[in-house]
């Protein structure tokens, strides 16, 4: 069965975005290293990407406006807006936990929970994330949008690994 993987970066003080939703602080993290980090390894394990509309909009307007960042993978964007599907991108108002359960029953690689906080939070609260792969970025934002918002149930996790590169640290945990 396919697994759901929350692969996401957060600041040392637990924020995934600045208060305005900005993530510019993520691109400032490669000053002294040329290591690729975990992304190339991770991306080979997934073929489906799930994200909220805010994350989608940020990708197409700021982070990668000229080329779709997840070419060759199926992307599902959670939104209440009526937006026509595009090649490789579906827009849905289906509950994230329902879509995840349906996708897990289908053949394929793992499912990437890409962001943002609302989509991840819904899946965390419903205990639908199998693997937490969190990259801690060495920056303290002071305030912003939290990944873990205090509304989550207690979840028991098992430590899998930790790896550091370019000043960042990947922490990987699985559900028990």
N, C-alpha and C positions, 0 to 999 in steps of 0.2 A: 504494500500500500504506500502511496505517496505521502511524504511528510510536508508539513507547513513549517517554513523557516522564517523567523523574523530576523533579517539581516539589516542592521541599522547602526548608525553612528550616534553617539551622544557625547556631550561635554562631560568633563570630570565631575561637574556638579549636577548631572542628570538631565540636561536639556537636549532635545533633538532639533530645536530651532530657536532662534531669537524671538523676542516677544511679537515682532511683526511677521514671523514665519520665515525670516531670512536664514539662509544656511551658508552665507559667504565665508564664515569662519571655517568651514570644512575644506575649502580649497587652499587655505593658507598653511597646510600641515605637512608639506613636503620640502622643507628647506634644506635638509642635509642628507637625504637618502634617495636612492633610485630604486629601492625595492618596490615591487608591484603590490605587495601586501596580499591580502587574502581574496580580493575580488576575482581575479582570474580563476582561481581554484573553485571559488563558490559558484560563479556564474555557469560553469560547466555542469553543475548538479541540478539546475532548474530549467524549466521550459514554460512556466506560467508565472506572471507577475501580477500581484494584487496591490492596488493603491486607491487612496481617496482622491477626490477631484482636486483638492488643493495641491497635493503632490503632483498630480498629472499636469495641472496648469503651470506650476513652477518649472517642471521639466520642459514643457513646450515653449514657455515664454522667456525663461532665464538660463537654465542649465544646459539645455541642448535644443535651441530653437530651430536650427537648420537641419537636424537629422534626428529621427526617433531613436532614443537611446537603447531601446530593447528590441531592435529589429530581429526577426526570426523567432521571437517568443510570443506567446499569446498574453495579452495584457487585459485585465478586467479593472475598470475604474468605477468605484462606487460613487454614485451621485443621484440626487433627486431631480436633476435637470434632464430635460429630454434632449439628448444629443445623439445624432445618428452614429452608428458604429463606423469605424474606419478599418482598413485592412490591418488585421492583427490586434485591433483594440476594440473591446466591447465596453459599453457603458451600461451600468445596471443599478437598479435601486433595490436589488435583492439583499437580504440581510447577509452580512459577511460570513457569519457562521454557517448559514444554509448553503451558500455557494461553496465554501471550503469543504463541507461534508460531501457535496456532490462531486467536486473536482477530485477529491481523494479517492473516490471509487473508480475513477477513470484511469486508463493506463497513461503513463508518462513519467517524467522526472518530477522532482520536488517542486513545491509551490512557494514562491518568494513573497512574503508579506513585506512590501517595500516601504510603505508608509501611508499616511502619516499617523499622527498621534491618535486621531479618532478611530481610524480603521484598526490600527494595532490594539488600541484600548478595548474595542468591542470584542476582538478575538481573544485578548488576554482575559477579559472578564468571563468569557464563555469557555475558557480553557481549551482553545482550539489551536494553540501554537505548540508544535512538537519540539522545536529547537529554537533557542534564543542565541543568536550570534551577534553580539554587541561589540562594536569597536569604540573604545573610550579614547576620545580626542583630548590631548593635553591643553585644554583651554577651560577657563572658568567664565561662564557667561553672566552669572549673577542672577539672571531671570530669563524667562523664556517659556517655551512649550515643553512640558515634561512627557517623557515616555510613560513612566509609571505615575499616574495621577492621584494615587491614594484611594481610588475606588475599586482597586483590584482585590480579588479574593486571595487568600494565602495559597500559594502554589509551591509544591515541593519540586525542586530541580536537582539534577545530578550534574556535577562539574565534568566537562569533557576535556577542555583544553584552554590554554592561554598562550598567546604568541604576541611578541612585540616587534614592530618594524616602524621605521621613520618616526619614532617617538609615540606611536599609537599602540594600543593594546587591544587585541581581540580576546574576548571572553566568550566561550561557547558552553552552553548548558542545554540539557535535554530534560523533558518531563520525566518524572519518576513513574 
